[in-house]
Structures are given as C-alpha cells and as structure tokens.
Amino acid sequence: MHLWDLTVSEYGWLGPEHGALYASWTAEQAQVELATAGMDGAVLVQAEDSLVDTAYLLEVAMSHPWVRGVVGWVPLEDVRRSIDALERWGEHRAFCGVRHLINDDPRADFLDLPQVRESLSILATRGLPFDLHDPWPRHLDQAERLVRALPELTLVVDHLGTPPRGRDDFADWRRSLSRVAEHPGTVAKFSGLRTETAPYLIDALRDVWQIALDLFGPDRLMYGGDWPITEPHGGYQPTWQVISELAAELSPPERASILGGTAARIYHLTD
C-alpha cells in the first residue's frame, strides 16, 4: 500500500484531476483500512521518486509497528548517489527494496542504461529486490533483457505487468510477461488491476489470475492492496475480498504464499 503527505513533497503525478486522491493519506487511515479487512500489517511502497518520500515512509515505519517493510527509492541513474542512499536506508530495519516510477520516466531506455544496470547489480549483491512499476507497454521487454543480464537480481513485476484488459494488445502483453517469468528470480504482484474499461470482479479477473498462476505459480506470486488508489472504489476491503475469494480456490499452502508468504520471503520481512 502507499502513503503520501502533500506537505512533505509535491508528488508530481498527482493533481486536482485525481479528485479525492489529491489529499494526504496517513498511516492512521491506512491502519483503519487494514483492520477493516482483518489485516494486521503491510508493506509501504514509495509513491514518488525522491529521497524525501522514502525518508518519510521510513519515519512512519519507526512509529507504526504494523508497517512490516518499506520499498523505497534510490537514484539508480547515479551509481555513487545510489550507494549513498542505500547506506542511509540500510540503517532502517524496515527498508526492504527499491522501486522507480518507470512509467513516468521520460527515458524510454531507462532499464538499458549502463549506470542503472550497475546500480541494480549493487541492489542484487545486497539482497534487495527491485519493484518494476507499470512496465507495459514500454518496459516489459527491457525487463526480460535486464533479468537475463542480471540473473542474481530479484525482480518484482508490480501490477502483474499492467495487463491491457479488454484491449487488442492483451496477447502481446502475455507473451512479454511469459518471457520475463521464465527467469526464476522474477516474481509478480497481483495488484493495481482496477481500470476504467474492465470491472474489478472475480469473473472479470479470472483470466489474468489464471495467467499469473500459470506463469509464476503461488510461490512467485504476491498480493498487493494498492490503497489508497482503491479508495474511489470503496477502499482496501473490497479489493482484498476479491483476491481472497480467488485465492480460496487454491490449497491452503498456495493461498498462504500469495496472501503473505511470498512477500515475506522476497522482502525479508520479520514480525
């Protein structure tokens, strides 16, 4: 899930056109949402490519035990600054991974940049996963080249690679995702699948759910709540309910992996 505070930073992707989302979303609000869904903890994921946003999330984690981990940001295009940031974040028990808002980055070749590859190699040596945000259509093929070049890197494909549900390029997305999934160090996050053109209902999601299971299996698949992005659709609980019902069709060990076990393993979470 995400938090942001408009007094901390500007969050350039967020504006009045986003309606109710254009507000600060706090740890206290998030805890209420989790409790409503019967959850007692979550991982916070960065919502801006800035050091100040990551520092804010880590500060929240220090005072809120329900925060199990923080996926933050480092300037991957600058190796020296990446190392400095990793040293700084590494002082916090909650720091557990890195994400870059790649879909908002104007550099179409971001994952192919030598300095980015070097920084990601450093992540791998430290045992830190890299969350790949909204990679379809620009970056999913780059991701396959990345994991082929850095097989030691754990890659978390956020939002299941952003499937274009209800669109003509759905088959192309599946082919690209399948190539990424061939690499054992790649896992996928079943999250962020609400769109304006495809309903967030069990029957409507069943095709991408089955694709996720076929390509990754339960041990390489994790659930992500994506709150407060889900707030216009009823908050955290309705999203959790749909995923819970889909997962109920699996065996208890498979269900446990998707609903928590995979995330705990990949992000090295502790209670």
N, C-alpha and C positions, 0 to 999 in steps of 0.2 A: 504494500500500500504506500501511499505518498502523503507527505505533509508539505505545506508551504506557508510562508508568512510574508505578506506583502510589505511589511515593514523591514524585513531582512534583505530582500532583493526584489528585482523587477520581474523576473520570470517572463522573459521576452516573448514566449509563445502564448502567454495568457493575457487576455484583454477583455474589455466590456462585452465584446461579441460572444464571449463564452457564458454569459448570463450568470447564474448562481455560482458557477465555479470561480468566477472572478472575485475571490474573497480569500481570507486566510483560513486555513484548515488545520486545526490544532490536534495535539496529542490527546487532549481530553475528549474531543469529539470522536477521534478515532477509537479510543478505548470503549466508548459507549457503543459504537458500531460493532466492534468485535464482540462485546458482551452480548449484544442482541442476537448474534449468530452463534453464540456458545463457544467463542474462541477466547483463548487467554494470552495470545501472543502473536506477533507478526514481524516481518522484516520490512524496514523502511527503505524505499528506493528513491534515489535522487530525482528531482523534478527540474533541475537546471544545471547546465554545465558551468559551475562556478565553485570555487573553494569555499565561499561564504555559505552556500547552500549546504554543502557537506558538513562544514563545521557546525551549522545549526542543527542538522539531524543528529550528529554525534552528541551534541549538548543535550538534546531531547532524550537520547538513549540513556545518558548518565542519570537522569532523574525519573525515568519511567521504566521500571523493570520489565514491563510487558514487551518492550522493544527487544527482540531477540538478536537483531543484526541491522547493519546499515550498509547498503550498496551505494557507494559514493562516487565521486568524480575526481579524476586527475587529468592534467593537460597532456594527453597522450602524444600530441604532435611535438612536444618539447621534452626530450628524454630526461634532461637534468632536472627540470621542474617536476616531472612525474616522479622521479626518485625522491625528491624533497617532500612532495606531498604524501607519498607512500610511507615515508619515515614518520611524518607528522601523524597521519591517520593510524598508523600501526601502533601508536601509543594507546589507542582506544580498544577495549575488548570487543566492542560491537562492530567494528569495521570488518566487513566480510566480502567485499567485492567492489567492482568498478563498472560504471555504465557511462556511455556517452550518447547524447541525443542525436544519433547519427542521421535520422531523417530530417532534422533541422539544419544540419551542417551543409553549407553550400558546396563543399568539396566532394564531388561525386566519387572520387577515387580514395576516400579517406582511409579505408582499411588496407589499401595497397601502398600507402605512403611508407617509405623505409623507416622513418622515425617513429611512426605509430606501431609498426611491426616490432621495432626494438623495445618500445615501452610495454607492449603486450607480452613480449618474451620475458621481461622482468616480472610482470604480473604472474606469469606461469611459474617462474622459479620461486616465487613467494607463496605459491599455492592459492592464489586469488583468482576466482572466476571473472570473466568479462561478460556482462549482460549486453546483448545486441538488441537495440531498440528499433522496432518498426522497420525491419530491413527490406520488405518487399515494396516496390519492385527494384529499387536502386542497388541494394547491397547484399542480397541473399547469395548471388553468385560470387561476390567478393568474399563472403563468409566461408564459402567452400574452399576457395584458394587459401584463405587465412588458416583454417584448421589443417589443411594439407601441409602448409609451410611450418606451422607451429602445432604439431600433434600433442605436445605437452600442455597446451592451453585448454582450460575448461571453458567452453563457450555456452552461455545460456541464451537461447533464442527466445526473446520476450515475445509475448502475444502470438506465439506459435508462428512467428514469421509474418504476421499480418495477412492472413488469407483473404483474398478478394472475394468474399462470399457474395454469390449472386451475380458474378461478373464473368466475362468471357475468358479472362486470363487465369481462372482458377486452376486449370490443368497445368499451366506453366508454373504457377506457384508451387504446386505439389511436386513437380519434377525437381525444381530447385531445392526445395526443402528436403527431399529424399536424398539428394547428393550430400547435403550438409549432415544429415542424420547417419550417413554411412560411417562417420568418424566417431569412435566410441567415447571421445571426450566431450561430445556435444549433448546437451540436454535441452529440453523445451519447456517453456512456461505457458500453461493454458490460462491465458489472461487477456484482457483488453479486447475482447471479441464482440463488443457491442458496436453495431454500425447503424446508420440511418436507413440502410436498404435491406438489412436482414435481421429478423427478430431474434432476441435472446431467449429462446425457448428450447426445451430438450430436443424435440423433434427437428428443429431447425439447426441445432448444433451437432446432431448425431454424426453427420458426415465428417466434419473436421475433428470431432472427438475420436472417431474410429481411425482416421488417418494418423492422428497423434499417437494412438496406441500402437498402430501397425509399424510406424516408423521408429518410434523411440522406446516403446514398452513402458510399463509403470515405473521401472527403476530409473528411467531417464526422463521422467515427466513430472512436473510440479504444477500445483495450482497457484494462481496469483489473483488477489481480490480486486486490485486496480482502483480501490477507493482513494480519493473522492470523485474520480472520473465517473463512477457509477451513481453518484448522488442524484443526478437528474432522473435516474431510473429507479429510485427507491432506496438507494444506499447500498451498504455492504451485504445485508442479509439476502436479498433476492438473488444476487449473483452467486453467493455461497450455496443457496438452496438448489439452484440448477446444477451446479457442479457436484454437489453431494448426491443428488439423485442419479446423475450419470455414473458416478463412482460406485454407487450402491449395487450396480450390476456386476461389479468385479469381486474377486475374492478379498477377504479381509487384509492379507498382506499387500496385495496390489493397491487396494484402496488406501492403506496406511502410507504407502510410498508416495502416491500422488498428492495426498492431502497434508503431507508434512515431512515424511521420511526423506524424500529426495532433496528437498530444500535444506533439511538439517545436515545431510551429508555433503552437499555441494558447497554450502556456505559455512560449514564447520560450526554449526550453532550449538550452543550449550544452554542449559536452563539457568 
